Amino acid sequence: MKQFFSFVKKEFYHIFRDRRTMFILLGMPIVQIVIFGFALTNEVKDSKFAVLDLAKDANSASLIQELDASRYFDLQSNLTSYADIEKEFRKGSIKLAIVIPQNFANDISHLNKAQVQVIADASDPNVASTLTNYANTIILDYQDRLLQGKKLPYTIETQTRMLYNPQLKGAYNFVPGVMAMVLLLVCTMMTAITIVREKELGTMEIMLVSPLQPLKIVVAKAVPYLLLSMVNIISILLLSVFVLDVPIQGNIVLLFAESILFTLVALALGLLISSAAASQQTAMFIALVGMFLPTVMFSGFMFPVENMPKPLQVISNIVPAKWYFNIVRSVMIKGVGFAAVWKETLILTGMLLFFLGMAIKNFKIRLA
């Protein structure tokens, strides 16, 4: 056991001496969680819009003020004709245009209804759909205030509640996904590179002839990355709560334990890659390309897995990040317990045993 800890201490010394490794292990996760937490969001704020106000009365002015006062819109210009709408869209200066008809106030007063035209730039369909929904909601709220409690005949009222994320913050979805991506990429890549580097430098032969068993040598090289990953998990959770305002609703011990399990899966996957790669560049390429794209595409935090064709949904089941993403979202955001995530936990445990078994089987005791 003393020899085992000596190998662990040696790996720690190697990591601490290499500033680039220290930055990748400790600095990159913090940078990524901050950048992705603020940049990766499906919220649309301060979108420029223009108004063609043909009514020019108190009601139309009040409606325009409602739109401009919201955090979603920023009034860019007041137009004078329909031809100006096309010009503004072509220049790219606005994302949305509101057309208020000439008899707006009269229609509201006498007919109890009025039409407002919402025109969006659908070159980006997701943004256009989001902005029109925002605008329609603001207009409906303005209409309710005009009614002053009066009920119109045959009116259907819809009451909407947003559970777990009432403000619809994008960080609630992206933080679990970024956690999965950061832990998987960093742990897999660094573990794969460190063992392949020993092969390239010729020091692996020296370690294999030491009294310590080859399996313990490999585990000793993975232990420092496991401990440093625990530091990353703590820092990511602290940043999520205090910087990105994403609360931890569930049991933090359960969340931490699941994160350690996922880290072990990533380390085992790194060991498997190291047994197949002959150079550091090959190991890095496999870890980055082989892990990054599946994590982004098939984990569910960027694109809903349910919307994919059936073959791709089946492929997503072999991506570890998908199951960890579901665990973090359930425990951290929804506040559920182990009873709700036991299936995902069992799958990750199976992946850990499989990757570790394959890594041990493919590990070459003789390098020649």
C-alpha atoms as one frame of an Amber mdcrd trajectory, in Angstrom:
protein
   0.000   0.000   0.000   2.926   2.325   0.732   4.194   1.806  -2.813   0.733
   2.569  -4.179   0.589   5.920  -2.367   4.089   6.686  -3.576   2.862   6.365
  -7.168  -0.118   8.592  -6.348   2.202  11.199  -4.809   4.447  11.047  -7.895
   1.481  11.744 -10.167   0.435  14.694  -7.995   3.958  16.150  -8.265   3.830
  15.739 -12.028   0.468  17.531 -12.253   1.465  20.424  -9.990   4.706  21.008
 -11.924   2.850  21.342 -15.243   0.999  24.658 -15.303  -0.881  23.785 -18.492
  -2.202  20.617 -16.903  -3.242  22.550 -13.807  -5.099  25.073 -15.958  -6.911
  22.345 -17.895  -7.869  20.520 -14.716  -8.886  23.432 -12.488  -9.108  26.560
 -14.626 -10.920  25.295 -17.713 -13.982  23.911 -15.888 -14.506  27.258 -14.133
 -14.099  29.205 -17.377 -16.443  26.866 -19.247 -19.197  26.884 -16.638 -19.148
  30.702 -16.505 -19.007  31.225 -20.275 -21.522  28.526 -21.156 -23.762  29.465
 -18.252 -24.164  33.004 -19.564 -23.717  32.436 -23.309 -25.678  29.200 -23.800
 -29.225  30.302 -23.174 -32.508  30.058 -25.032 -33.688  33.347 -23.570 -34.017
  36.310 -25.934 -33.478  39.707 -24.342 -33.343  43.325 -25.523 -34.398  42.476
 -29.061 -34.750  45.499 -31.310 -38.251  46.135 -32.612 -39.983  48.831 -34.650
 -43.540  50.163 -34.473 -45.836  51.365 -37.231 -48.421  53.263 -35.204 -51.254
  54.298 -37.518 -53.591  55.084 -34.611 -51.393  57.525 -32.664 -53.729  57.623
 -29.664 -53.393  57.052 -25.934 -54.145  53.338 -26.154 -51.549  52.650 -28.839
 -48.958  54.728 -26.982 -49.653  52.747 -23.808 -49.251  49.428 -25.634 -45.951
  50.532 -27.173 -44.724  51.576 -23.739 -45.643  48.144 -22.359 -43.560  46.428
 -25.029 -40.599  48.756 -24.649 -40.610  48.461 -20.841 -40.238  44.672 -20.903
 -36.776  43.117 -20.669 -37.373  41.280 -23.939 -37.749  44.270 -26.265 -35.991
  47.532 -27.012 -37.746  50.061 -29.250 -35.510  50.859 -32.185 -37.626  53.176
 -34.333 -41.109  54.478 -35.120 -42.000  53.838 -38.746 -44.231  55.852 -41.015
 -45.261  53.334 -43.705 -45.387  49.624 -44.497 -42.470  50.049 -46.898 -40.243
  51.028 -43.968 -40.844  47.647 -42.310 -39.212  45.768 -45.168 -36.276  48.199
 -45.196 -35.625  47.753 -41.470 -35.712  43.967 -41.737 -33.345  43.985 -44.717
 -30.873  46.189 -42.821 -31.000  43.725 -39.922 -31.655  46.500 -37.420 -34.824
  44.895 -35.985 -36.109  41.418 -35.187 -39.771  42.301 -34.794 -42.259  44.858
 -36.088 -45.597  45.841 -34.518 -48.347  47.351 -36.681 -51.176  49.105 -34.831
 -54.195  49.880 -37.093 -55.728  53.327 -37.476 -58.975  52.629 -35.590 -57.272
  50.876 -32.663 -58.879  52.897 -29.837 -62.297  52.984 -31.528 -62.332  49.211
 -32.048 -61.451  48.617 -28.407 -64.115  51.030 -27.121 -67.026  49.989 -29.352
 -66.276  46.462 -30.554 -64.324  45.282 -27.493 -61.661  43.898 -29.798 -58.840
  45.214 -31.962 -56.207  43.748 -34.223 -52.471  44.192 -33.820 -50.118  42.758
 -36.426 -46.867  41.157 -35.251 -44.230  40.659 -37.964 -41.058  38.708 -37.146
 -37.807  37.966 -38.951 -38.110  34.188 -39.402 -34.639  33.704 -40.897 -33.963
  32.366 -37.398 -37.202  30.467 -36.704 -36.467  29.763 -33.041 -35.859  33.413
 -32.211 -38.867  34.495 -34.280 -41.160  32.043 -32.474 -39.852  33.119 -29.077
 -40.259  36.835 -29.807 -43.792  36.480 -31.149 -44.747  34.512 -28.027 -43.282
  37.254 -25.836 -45.134  39.951 -27.782 -48.451  38.074 -27.714 -48.158  37.579
 -23.958 -47.510  41.279 -23.352 -50.429  42.256 -25.595 -52.763  39.842 -23.790
 -51.698  41.257 -20.415 -52.408  44.761 -21.709 -55.845  43.608 -22.897 -56.669
  42.160 -19.467 -55.893  45.480 -17.822 -58.167  47.276 -20.291 -61.049  44.955
 -19.427 -60.721  45.975 -15.740 -62.223  42.745 -14.487 -65.097  42.632 -16.991
 -65.771  39.206 -18.487 -66.427  38.833 -22.187 -68.922  36.166 -23.333 -67.486
  32.763 -24.200 -64.017  33.625 -22.975 -61.581  30.802 -22.213 -58.911  31.756
 -19.714 -55.717  29.715 -19.452 -53.690  29.709 -16.249 -50.092  28.620 -16.740
 -47.624  27.525 -14.075 -43.958  26.895 -14.764 -42.699  24.360 -12.244 -39.059
  24.253 -11.051 -38.062  27.226 -13.245 -40.791  29.877 -13.114 -38.591  32.579
 -14.659 -37.634  30.279 -17.559 -33.910  30.868 -17.061 -31.738  29.088 -19.582
 -29.074  28.364 -16.966 -31.383  25.833 -15.308 -31.029  23.620 -18.374 -27.483
  24.382 -19.435 -25.713  24.079 -16.068 -26.401  20.306 -15.771 -25.336  19.826
 -19.388 -22.144  21.826 -18.990 -21.320  19.876 -15.804 -21.590  16.640 -17.768
 -19.503  17.984 -20.643 -16.759  19.450 -18.453 -16.321  16.395 -16.220 -16.412
  13.945 -19.124 -13.985  15.849 -21.356 -11.462  16.835 -18.698 -11.336  13.508
 -16.867 -11.326  11.364 -20.002  -8.770  13.436 -21.885  -6.327  13.956 -19.009
  -6.404  10.321 -17.902  -5.852   9.071 -21.455  -3.009  11.513 -22.108  -1.106
  10.884 -18.878  -0.753   7.131 -19.486   0.063   7.500 -23.181   2.678  10.093
 -22.263   4.416   7.521 -20.048   4.510   5.155 -23.030   6.007   7.806 -25.321
   8.664   8.832 -22.805   9.571   5.215 -22.073   8.897   5.541 -18.343   5.999
   3.082 -18.459   8.487   0.201 -18.895  10.278   1.289 -15.724   7.034   1.392
 -13.751   5.905  -2.001 -15.048   9.025  -3.690 -13.690   8.437  -2.170 -10.246
   7.116  -4.390  -7.414   3.661  -2.795  -7.777   1.132  -4.667  -9.915   0.338
  -3.056 -13.331  -3.330  -2.615 -12.419  -2.425  -0.692  -9.279  -0.073   1.507
 -11.305  -2.891   2.487 -13.642  -5.284   3.105 -10.734  -2.622   5.185  -8.947
  -2.375   7.439 -12.003  -6.163   7.926 -12.043  -6.548   8.726  -8.323  -5.154
  12.323  -8.517  -7.561  13.164 -11.321 -10.440  11.791  -9.258  -9.495  13.987
  -6.294  -9.026  17.061  -8.490 -12.362  16.329 -10.151 -13.981  16.526  -6.710
 -12.558  20.042  -6.437 -14.049  20.821  -9.862 -17.448  19.484  -8.797 -17.453
  21.703  -5.704 -16.364  24.785  -7.672 -18.969  24.178 -10.393 -21.759  23.812
  -7.834 -20.643  26.974  -6.006 -20.553  28.931  -9.273 -23.959  27.576 -10.255
 -25.553  28.720  -6.992 -23.803  32.041  -6.361 -23.023  33.253  -9.899 -25.665
  31.706 -12.149 -28.454  31.683  -9.505 -29.269  28.016 -10.066 -30.336  26.602
  -6.678 -29.713  23.050  -5.510 -33.208  21.828  -4.677 -32.325  18.218  -3.862
 -29.916  16.386  -1.590 -26.425  17.803  -2.143 -24.795  14.598  -0.844 -26.686
  12.558  -3.445 -25.731  15.048  -6.159 -22.065  14.899  -5.145 -22.085  11.096
  -5.002 -23.644  10.858  -8.476 -21.036  13.302  -9.781 -18.239  11.142  -8.374
 -19.797   8.079 -10.048 -19.883   9.904 -13.379 -16.278  11.029 -12.853 -15.264
   7.391 -12.321 -16.994   6.491 -15.592 -15.020   9.231 -17.366 -11.748   8.053
 -15.806 -12.441   4.448 -16.819 -13.209   5.633 -20.350  -9.904   7.534 -20.357
  -8.077   4.382 -19.306  -9.744   2.485 -22.142  -8.697   5.142 -24.667  -5.124
   5.083 -23.345  -4.906   1.346 -23.902  -5.808   1.812 -27.574  -3.935   5.047
 -28.387  -0.283   5.031 -29.395   0.407   8.779 -29.036  -0.796  11.747 -27.005
  -2.233  13.408 -30.114  -4.276  10.303 -30.902  -5.537  10.087 -27.327  -6.480
  13.776 -27.300  -8.236  13.487 -30.667 -10.279  10.478 -29.560 -11.159  12.124
 -26.232 -12.147  15.475 -27.727 -13.900  14.437 -30.924 -15.222  11.124 -29.632
 -16.605  12.623 -26.422 -17.463  16.257 -27.243 -19.800  15.714 -30.196 -21.828
  12.860 -28.617 -22.109  14.824 -25.373 -23.422  17.918 -27.148 -25.636  16.099
 -29.636 -27.042  13.178 -27.647 -27.060  14.161 -23.978 -30.280  16.148 -24.327
 -29.146  19.513 -23.009 -28.761  21.112 -26.445 -31.287  19.145 -28.499 -34.216
  17.132 -27.094 -33.540  13.422 -27.541 -37.292  12.782 -27.899 -37.358  14.790
 -31.147 -34.650  12.668 -32.784 -35.312   9.683 -35.067 -35.550   6.329 -33.299
 -32.075   5.114 -34.394 -30.456   8.231 -32.915 -32.462   7.827 -29.711 -31.046
   4.319 -29.391 -27.507   5.616 -29.979 -27.987   8.269 -27.278 -28.382   5.512
 -24.688 -24.679   4.635 -24.919 -23.598   8.214 -24.145 -22.782   8.471 -20.407
 -23.478  12.208 -20.346 -27.154  11.619 -21.156 -27.753   9.680 -17.958 -25.714
  12.039 -15.790 -27.542  15.028 -17.288 -30.869  13.451 -16.340 -29.593  12.810
 -12.809 -28.319  16.352 -12.246 -31.447  17.926 -13.685 -33.679  15.720 -11.529
 -31.755  16.101  -8.273 -30.510  19.663  -8.629 -33.491  21.329 -10.317 -36.485
  19.156  -9.395 -35.281  18.163  -5.936 -36.053  14.445  -6.285 -34.371  11.661
  -4.305 -32.517   8.476  -5.187 -35.780   6.627  -5.874 -36.249   8.756  -8.998
 -32.724   8.317 -10.393 -31.863   4.722  -9.473 -32.225   3.590 -13.088 -29.722
   6.165 -14.371 -27.389   5.337 -11.483 -27.519   1.641 -12.323 -26.757   2.341
 -15.983 -23.729   4.499 -15.082 -22.507   1.799 -12.720 -22.787  -0.754 -15.519
 -20.853   1.558 -17.856 -18.149   1.987 -15.212 -17.688  -1.761 -14.842 -17.723
  -2.293 -18.612 -15.176   0.438 -19.426 -12.936  -0.585 -16.539 -13.091  -4.235
 -17.528 -12.269  -3.445 -21.154  -9.407  -1.167 -20.095  -7.895  -3.883 -17.884
  -8.315  -6.495 -20.617  -6.664  -4.328 -23.278  -3.891  -3.014 -21.034  -0.553
  -4.336 -22.321   1.829  -5.447 -19.618   4.577  -5.861 -22.223   5.158  -2.800
 -24.384   7.537  -4.411 -26.861
